[in-house]
Amino acid sequence: MKSVPDTSGALGPGAREASIVQLRATTEPGGELDILIVGGGIVGAGAALDAVTRGLTVGIVEANDWAAGTSSRSSKLIHGGLRYLEMLDFGLVKEALQERGLLLSEIAPHLARPVPFLYPLTRPFLERPYVGAGIALYDLMSVSNGHRRGVPFHKHLTRRGTLRAAPSLKDDAFVGSIRYYDGQVDDAKYVANLVRTAAHYGAHAVNQMSVVDFLREGERVVGAKVVNHEDGSQFKIRAKQVINATGVWTDETQAMVTDRGQLKVRASKGIHLVVPRDRFQSTVGLILRTEKSVLFVIPWGRHWIIGTTDTDWNLDKAHPAASSKDIDYILEHVNKVLKRPLTREDVEGVYAGLRPLLAGENDSTAKLSREHVVAHPVPGLVVVAGGKWTTYRVMAKDAVDEATRTMDERVPPSCTETIPLLGASGFKAAWNRRNRTAEESGVHVARVEHLLNRYGSMTSEVLDIIGENPALAEPLPGADDYLQAEAVYAATHEGARHVHDVLTRRTRISIESWDRGVSAVPVVAKLMGEVLGWSDVQRESEIKHYIARVEAERLSQQQPDDISADAARLGVEDIVPLR
């Protein structure tokens, strides 16, 4: 089977159907893929790009939407992890800092950018040299990788300097601070872009497609049986190697093949609150210690993201729910340092995600590792699990290395550290000419800057949509930061198949607007329906489902504990296309 790259990397409905045709053809003689990847989160998408840029034929399938699980619900940070440095896990921190520099300066400068934080000091004399030495080492480890750091060096601040940077902090909360930098990224946007880049190089990418079984020849895995949620059809995909990159679902997918030599993955829930930027004054983010972990207060456009928690989760993995107890925990801890306390009325959005942590049979959550592991439990199946969002590229490389180790032909080494994502090449030039672009397109320069920070040099593709229909330059209702053209682009180029794909992942309207996207739903459904060919009945179904989902999430966030919150959230089933 010959793989023909799509030079645009578009993931529209036509590209999806073409990929399905290619995957169906793998059962023909000589047509099998080199590698089939199961799981469309950050690691699976990274593995698809890694494998296809080595010259291999690649397919990737995702049961839901790209990044629908853990990969879209992180703290949106690219960081080495200061707390791991304190745990003396130097290898993990150094590796993550190297990746941070790559993402910021080479791979995705249009999506990732530096963000400043204050590390508050609460005790005089001894704490400053101790913490200062740790952050100096953090900075030093980031310059030893041969790549640009991508962020400025740290700086010590007095108490007065701390309050000047963050006037809303309590005057007596700290004796001073150290300002340092990490990186920030829209995690879901990044994953969609990563899948697009893999498709650009020839990978066959299909979301809304579940693996229901693995194909076997004796002990060897030779592919997978899948179901297409769009039409209910089932078919087989054959491949020389299968990579299981299903994160917190690793145990379930492994169990389809073997019950021996399994990796054990435990889910740890982390929730985040989103509040308006004007609720307190600060030019920088904060990192605060709690009795259980650390709490980040992260600048996010016109908002703050505050989180996270770290609790064991044994309930529904597709829709982890934030309880009232979780929300109160975060508010209680952040309010310890703010002059004007935040209340529930200040919270615009809430989201919960699960960390896939490696564990033995009896490990407690507090002892679980953020390291990743690659295993080959049976011939033909590679499993990759654990790790951090920041180090996805290393995890993907290690998984593909293991998958190709037994292939007869010589496979080139990974080259993804030199492969920029679509939109990265030419981004700086596009940014420098943003005023001219605004004049030429008739779109305000502030809007052009917004688009450049989301699409990079592919911004011209969004502006082309506006050129064909100038009405699409209007913002979506209740979400002034996002243009109607972006909803169209999500369906034509970014693989969005449902309204909630656009409102929760291609944009962040579901957590950034007071009504959590309800006002925008009818417009988004209309725009998407025109691209995807929805009937009036299906369009109305999408609208009703999204509104019911928002109501279920709000109800879950009023519940006192995980069990009741989970039950409330599961009151709304996942939407499926009408057939």
Long-range contacts (C-beta under 8 A, 24 or more apart in sequence): 1-25, 1-26, 1-28, 1-30, 1-31, 1-32, 1-33, 1-57, 3-52, 3-57, 3-58, 3-202, 3-203, 3-204, 4-202, 5-200, 5-201, 5-202, 6-199, 6-200, 6-202, 7-200, 8-200, 8-461, 8-493, 9-196, 9-197, 9-198, 9-199, 9-200, 9-422, 9-493, 10-196, 10-199, 10-492, 10-493, 11-192, 11-195, 11-196, 11-199, 11-205, 11-493, 11-494, 11-495, 12-491, 12-492, 12-493, 12-495, 12-531, 13-491, 13-531, 13-532, 13-533, 15-199, 15-205, 16-206, 16-207, 16-495, 19-59, 19-199, 19-204, 19-205, 19-206, 20-206, 20-228, 22-59, 22-204, 23-59, 23-61, 23-204, 23-206, 23-226, 23-235, 23-237, 24-235, 24-237, 26-59, 26-223, 26-236, 26-237, 26-238, 26-239, 27-235, 27-236, 27-237, 27-238, 31-238, 32-222, 32-223, 32-238, 32-239, 32-240, 33-57, 33-58, 33-59, 33-204, 33-223, 33-237, 33-238, 33-239, 33-240, 34-58, 34-239, 34-240, 34-241, 34-404, 34-407, 35-59, 35-239, 35-240, 35-241, 35-242, 35-243, 35-400, 35-403, 35-404, 36-60, 36-61, 36-223, 36-224, 36-237, 36-239, 36-241, 36-242, 36-243, 37-61, 37-242, 37-243, 37-245, 38-211, 38-224, 38-242, 38-243, 38-244, 38-245, 38-246, 38-253, 39-244, 39-245, 39-246, 39-247, 39-249, 39-253, 40-64, 40-65, 40-66, 40-67, 40-68, 40-191, 40-195, 40-205, 40-207, 41-66, 41-67, 41-69, 41-70, 41-71, 41-191, 41-245, 41-246, 41-247, 42-67, 42-71, 42-187, 42-190, 42-191, 42-194, 42-389, 42-392, 43-71, 43-245, 43-247, 43-384, 43-387, 43-392, 43-395, 43-396, 43-399, 44-243, 44-245, 44-246, 45-191, 45-194, 45-195, 45-198, 46-194, 46-392, 46-393, 46-395, 46-396, 46-416, 47-243, 47-245, 47-384, 47-395, 47-396, 47-399, 47-400, 48-194, 48-195, 48-198, 48-203, 48-205, 49-194, 49-197, 49-198, 49-201, 49-203, 49-396, 49-416, 49-419, 50-393, 50-396, 50-397, 50-399, 50-400, 50-414, 50-416, 51-203, 51-400, 51-403, 51-404, 52-198, 52-201, 52-202, 52-203, 53-201, 53-414, 53-415, 53-416, 53-419, 54-400, 54-404, 54-411, 54-412, 54-413, 54-414, 54-415, 55-411, 55-412, 56-404, 56-411, 57-202, 58-198, 58-202, 58-203, 58-204, 59-203, 59-204, 59-205, 59-206, 59-237, 59-239, 60-195, 60-198, 60-203, 60-204, 60-205, 60-206, 61-206, 61-207, 61-209, 61-210, 61-211, 61-224, 61-226, 61-237, 62-206, 62-207, 62-208, 62-209, 63-208, 63-209, 63-210, 63-211, 63-229, 64-207, 64-208, 64-318, 64-574, 65-207, 65-208, 65-495, 65-496, 65-497, 65-498, 65-501, 65-505, 66-188, 66-191, 66-192, 66-195, 66-207, 66-495, 66-505, 67-187, 67-188, 67-191, 67-192, 67-505, 68-318, 68-501, 68-505, 69-247, 69-248, 69-249, 69-317, 69-318, 69-353, 69-354, 70-247, 70-248, 70-353, 70-354, 70-355, 70-356, 71-187, 71-188, 71-191, 71-247, 71-389, 72-187, 72-188, 72-191, 72-353, 72-504, 72-505, 73-187, 73-270, 73-272, 73-320, 73-351, 73-352, 73-353, 73-354, 74-187, 74-353, 74-389, 75-270, 75-272, 75-296, 75-298, 75-305, 75-307, 75-308, 76-184, 76-185, 76-186, 76-187, 76-298, 76-300, 76-305, 77-115, 77-182, 77-183, 77-184, 77-185, 77-296, 77-298, 77-390, 78-103, 78-104, 78-112, 78-182, 78-183, 78-184, 78-185, 78-389, 78-390, 79-182, 79-183, 79-390, 80-138, 80-141, 80-142, 80-182, 80-390, 81-370, 81-388, 82-119, 82-134, 82-135, 82-138, 82-287, 82-294, 83-293, 83-294, 84-370, 85-134, 85-137, 85-138, 86-134, 89-370, 90-141, 92-370, 92-371, 92-388, 92-391, 93-138, 93-141, 94-141, 94-144, 94-145, 95-391, 95-394, 96-388, 96-390, 96-391, 97-138, 97-141, 97-142, 97-145, 98-142, 98-145, 98-147, 99-390, 99-391, 99-392, 99-393, 99-394, 100-142, 100-150, 100-151, 100-182, 100-183, 100-390, 101-142, 101-145, 101-147, 101-148, 101-149, 101-150, 102-145, 102-147, 102-393, 102-417, 103-150, 103-183, 103-185, 103-390, 104-148, 104-149, 104-150, 104-151, 104-183, 105-147, 105-148, 105-149, 105-150, 106-147, 106-148, 106-417, 106-418, 106-420, 106-424, 107-393, 107-416, 107-417, 107-419, 107-420, 107-421, 107-424, 108-185, 108-190, 108-193, 108-420, 108-421, 108-423, 108-424, 109-424, 109-427, 109-428, 109-456, 110-421, 110-423, 110-424, 110-427, 110-452, 110-453, 110-454, 110-455, 110-456, 110-457, 111-185, 111-186, 111-189, 111-190, 111-193, 111-421, 111-423, 111-424, 111-453, 111-454, 111-456, 112-150, 112-183, 112-184, 112-185, 112-190, 113-183, 113-184, 113-185, 113-453, 114-150, 114-151, 114-152, 114-181, 114-182, 114-183, 114-184, 115-181, 115-182, 115-183, 115-184, 115-285, 115-298, 115-299, 116-179, 116-180, 116-181, 116-283, 116-284, 116-285, 117-179, 117-180, 117-181, 117-182, 117-284, 117-285, 117-286, 117-287, 117-296, 118-157, 118-162, 118-165, 118-166, 118-177, 118-178, 118-179, 118-284, 118-285, 118-286, 118-287, 119-177, 119-178, 119-179, 119-180, 119-287, 120-162, 120-169, 120-173, 120-174, 120-176, 120-177, 120-286, 120-287, 120-288, 120-337, 121-174, 121-175, 121-176, 121-177, 121-178, 122-173, 122-174, 122-175, 123-175, 124-175, 128-156, 128-176, 128-178, 131-178, 132-156, 132-178, 135-178, 135-180, 138-180, 139-180, 150-183, 151-181, 151-182, 151-183, 152-181, 154-178, 154-179, 154-180, 154-181, 155-179, 155-180, 165-282, 165-283, 165-284, 166-281, 166-282, 166-283, 166-284, 166-286, 167-281, 167-282, 168-280, 168-281, 168-282, 168-338, 168-339, 168-340, 169-282, 169-337, 169-338, 169-339, 170-337, 170-338, 170-339, 171-339, 173-336, 173-337, 174-337, 179-284, 184-298, 184-299, 184-300, 186-454, 186-508, 187-389, 188-504, 188-505, 188-506, 189-454, 189-505, 189-506, 190-421, 192-494, 192-495, 192-505, 192-506, 193-421, 193-422, 193-423, 194-421, 195-495, 196-421, 196-422, 196-493, 196-494, 196-495, 197-419, 197-421, 197-422, 200-422, 205-495, 207-495, 207-497, 208-497, 211-253, 211-256, 213-256, 214-242, 214-256, 214-257, 214-381, 216-257, 219-378, 219-379, 220-378, 220-379, 220-380, 221-257, 221-378, 221-379, 221-380, 221-381, 222-380, 229-576, 229-577, 230-497, 230-577, 231-577, 231-579, 232-579, 240-380, 240-407, 241-380, 241-381, 241-382, 241-403, 241-404, 241-406, 241-407, 242-380, 242-381, 242-382, 243-382, 243-383, 243-384, 243-399, 243-400, 243-403, 244-381, 244-382, 244-383, 244-384, 245-384, 245-396, 245-399, 247-354, 247-356, 247-385, 248-317, 248-354, 248-355, 248-356, 249-317, 250-356, 250-383, 250-385, 254-377, 254-383, 257-377, 257-378, 257-381, 258-377, 258-378, 260-377, 261-375, 261-377, 262-377, 263-358, 263-373, 263-375, 263-377, 263-383, 263-385, 263-386, 264-358, 264-359, 264-360, 264-361, 265-356, 265-357, 265-358, 265-359, 265-385, 265-386, 266-312, 266-356, 266-357, 266-358, 266-359, 266-363, 266-365, 266-368, 267-312, 267-313, 267-314, 267-317, 267-320, 267-354, 267-355, 267-356, 267-357, 268-310, 268-311, 268-312, 268-313, 268-354, 268-355, 268-357, 268-365, 268-368, 269-309, 269-310, 269-311, 269-312, 269-313, 269-320, 269-326, 269-352, 269-353, 269-354, 269-355, 269-562, 270-307, 270-308, 270-309, 270-310, 270-352, 270-353, 270-354, 270-355, 271-307, 271-308, 271-309, 271-322, 271-326, 271-327, 271-330, 271-350, 271-351, 271-352, 271-353, 272-305, 272-306, 272-307, 272-308, 272-330, 272-350, 272-351, 272-352, 272-353, 273-305, 273-306, 273-307, 273-327, 273-330, 273-331, 273-347, 273-349, 273-350, 274-300, 274-303, 274-304, 274-305, 274-306, 274-347, 274-348, 274-349, 274-350, 274-351, 274-511, 274-512, 275-303, 275-304, 275-306, 275-342, 275-346, 275-347, 275-348, 276-302, 276-303, 276-304, 276-346, 276-348, 277-301, 277-302, 277-303, 277-304, 279-304, 279-340, 279-342, 279-346, 280-304, 280-338, 280-339, 280-340, 280-342, 286-337, 288-333, 288-334, 288-336, 288-337, 290-333, 295-330, 295-333, 295-334, 297-334, 301-481, 301-512, 302-481, 302-512, 303-348, 303-512, 306-330, 306-334, 310-355, 310-365, 311-365, 311-562, 312-365, 313-354, 313-562, 315-562, 315-563, 315-566, 316-566, 316-569, 316-570, 317-354, 318-574, 319-566, 319-569, 319-570, 320-352, 320-353, 320-354, 320-566, 321-352, 321-553, 321-556, 321-557, 321-559, 321-562, 321-565, 321-566, 321-568, 321-569, 322-350, 322-351, 322-352, 322-556, 322-557, 322-565, 323-556, 323-557, 323-559, 323-560, 323-561, 323-562, 323-564, 323-565, 324-557, 324-558, 324-559, 324-560, 324-565, 325-560, 325-561, 326-352, 327-557, 348-511, 348-512, 348-513, 348-514, 349-510, 349-511, 349-512, 349-513, 349-516, 350-511, 350-553, 350-557, 351-510, 351-511, 356-385, 356-386, 356-387, 357-386, 358-385, 358-386, 372-398, 374-398, 374-399, 374-401, 374-402, 376-402, 379-406, 393-417, 421-456, 422-456, 422-458, 423-455, 423-456, 423-457, 423-458, 423-459, 424-456, 424-457, 425-457, 426-456, 426-457, 427-452, 427-456, 427-457, 429-457, 430-456, 430-457, 430-459, 430-460, 437-463, 441-466, 441-467, 442-470, 442-473, 443-473, 447-473, 447-483, 450-481, 451-483, 451-486, 454-486, 455-489, 458-493, 461-489, 461-493, 462-486, 462-489, 465-489, 465-492, 472-527, 476-507, 476-509, 476-520, 476-523, 476-524, 477-519, 477-520, 477-523, 478-509, 478-513, 478-514, 478-515, 478-517, 478-518, 478-519, 478-520, 479-507, 479-509, 479-512, 479-513, 479-517, 479-519, 479-520, 481-512, 482-507, 482-509, 484-523, 484-527, 487-523, 487-524, 487-527, 487-528, 488-527, 488-528, 488-530, 488-531, 490-528, 491-527, 491-528, 491-531, 491-532, 492-531, 496-528, 497-532, 498-528, 498-542, 498-575, 499-524, 499-525, 499-528, 499-542, 499-543, 499-545, 499-546, 500-545, 500-546, 500-549, 500-575, 502-528, 503-546, 510-550, 515-550, 516-550, 516-553, 516-554, 517-546, 517-550, 518-546, 518-547, 518-550, 521-546, 521-547, 535-578, 537-578, 538-577, 538-578, 541-575, 541-578, 542-575, 545-572, 545-575, 548-572
